[in-house]
């Protein structure tokens, strides 16, 4: 089985229509709206940034503040991995000078129900 997380915004009627349409698909086993209960949401982001001279230590310090990990190092760049809520990742991007950002990749939100709540067939 595969799992897919779809993030959407809309009225209750729009969300209900999306759920109904998904349930009509032959290969769909179950649809669960995570917003109807307690859940955990996270997103993954990889950011390649310029890291030279004094900016190198500052970039490392900023990554540490946001609990990011430097996963690749070259003479001129760091690649930083961050996970968390979308707002946390946005805050990291706002905290660094946009001129230092070379490339950014984000997964989008993934979620899971808390506690005993699960998506079992």
C-alpha positions as CSV (number, residue, x, y, z in Angstrom):
1,X,0.0,0.0,0.0
2,X,1.0,3.6,-0.6
3,X,0.0,6.7,1.4
4,X,-0.7,10.1,0.0
5,X,-1.2,13.4,1.9
6,X,-3.2,16.0,0.2
7,X,-3.3,19.5,1.7
8,X,-6.2,21.7,0.6
9,X,-8.2,24.7,1.7
10,X,-11.9,25.2,1.2
11,X,-15.3,25.3,2.8
12,X,-16.8,22.2,4.5
13,X,-18.7,21.5,1.3
14,X,-15.6,21.6,-0.9
15,X,-13.7,19.3,1.5
16,X,-16.7,16.9,1.5
17,X,-16.7,16.9,-2.3
18,X,-13.0,16.2,-2.5
19,X,-13.4,13.3,0.0
20,X,-16.4,11.8,-1.9
21,X,-14.5,12.0,-5.2
22,X,-11.4,10.3,-3.7
23,X,-13.6,7.6,-2.2
24,X,-15.0,6.9,-5.7
25,X,-11.6,6.0,-7.1
26,X,-11.1,2.2,-7.4
27,X,-7.6,2.0,-5.9
28,X,-8.4,4.2,-2.9
29,X,-8.9,2.1,0.3
30,X,-9.6,4.8,2.9
31,X,-9.7,8.6,3.1
32,X,-9.1,10.3,6.4
33,X,-9.4,14.0,7.2
34,X,-6.7,14.7,9.8
35,X,-8.2,18.0,10.8
36,X,-11.1,16.2,12.4
37,X,-8.9,15.0,15.3
38,X,-5.5,15.4,17.0
39,X,-2.7,15.0,14.5
40,X,1.0,15.7,13.9
41,X,2.1,17.6,10.7
42,X,5.6,18.0,9.5
43,X,7.4,19.1,6.4
44,X,10.9,18.5,5.1
45,X,13.1,21.2,3.5
46,X,16.5,21.1,2.0
47,X,18.2,24.4,1.5
48,X,21.5,24.9,-0.3
49,X,23.2,28.2,0.8
50,X,26.3,30.1,0.2
51,X,28.7,29.6,3.0
52,X,32.1,31.4,2.8
53,X,34.2,33.5,5.1
54,X,32.4,34.9,8.2
55,X,29.0,33.9,6.7
56,X,30.0,30.3,7.2
57,X,29.8,30.3,11.0
58,X,26.7,32.5,11.0
59,X,24.9,30.1,8.6
60,X,25.9,27.2,10.9
61,X,24.6,29.1,14.0
62,X,21.3,29.9,12.3
63,X,20.8,26.2,11.3
64,X,21.5,25.2,14.9
65,X,18.9,27.7,16.2
66,X,16.2,26.1,14.0
67,X,17.5,22.5,14.8
68,X,18.6,22.0,11.2
69,X,21.3,19.7,10.2
70,X,24.1,20.5,7.7
71,X,24.1,17.4,5.5
72,X,26.6,18.5,2.8
73,X,29.6,20.8,3.0
74,X,31.7,22.2,0.2
75,X,34.2,25.0,0.1
76,X,31.5,27.5,-0.8
77,X,28.2,25.9,0.3
78,X,26.2,24.2,3.0
79,X,23.1,22.0,2.3
80,X,20.9,22.2,5.4
81,X,18.1,19.8,6.2
82,X,15.1,21.1,8.3
83,X,11.9,19.4,9.4
84,X,9.0,21.0,11.2
85,X,5.8,22.9,10.6
86,X,5.5,25.0,7.5
87,X,5.7,28.1,9.6
88,X,9.0,27.0,11.1
89,X,10.5,26.4,7.7
90,X,9.2,29.8,6.5
91,X,10.7,31.5,9.6
92,X,14.1,29.9,8.8
93,X,14.0,31.3,5.2
94,X,13.1,34.7,6.6
95,X,16.0,34.6,9.1
96,X,18.6,34.2,6.4
97,X,19.6,36.7,3.7
98,X,17.8,35.7,0.5
99,X,21.1,36.5,-1.4
100,X,22.6,33.4,0.3
101,X,19.9,31.0,-0.9
102,X,21.1,29.0,-3.9
103,X,18.3,26.4,-4.0
104,X,15.3,25.2,-1.9
105,X,13.3,22.0,-2.0
106,X,10.3,21.3,0.2
107,X,8.2,18.2,0.5
108,X,4.9,19.8,1.5
109,X,3.0,18.7,4.6
110,X,2.8,15.0,5.7
111,X,0.6,14.1,8.6
112,X,-0.4,11.3,10.9
113,X,-3.1,10.9,13.6
114,X,-2.0,11.1,17.2
115,X,-2.2,8.2,19.7
116,X,-4.3,5.2,18.7
117,X,-5.8,6.9,15.6
118,X,-4.5,5.3,12.5
119,X,-5.1,4.8,8.8
120,X,-5.5,1.1,8.6
121,X,-7.3,-0.6,5.7
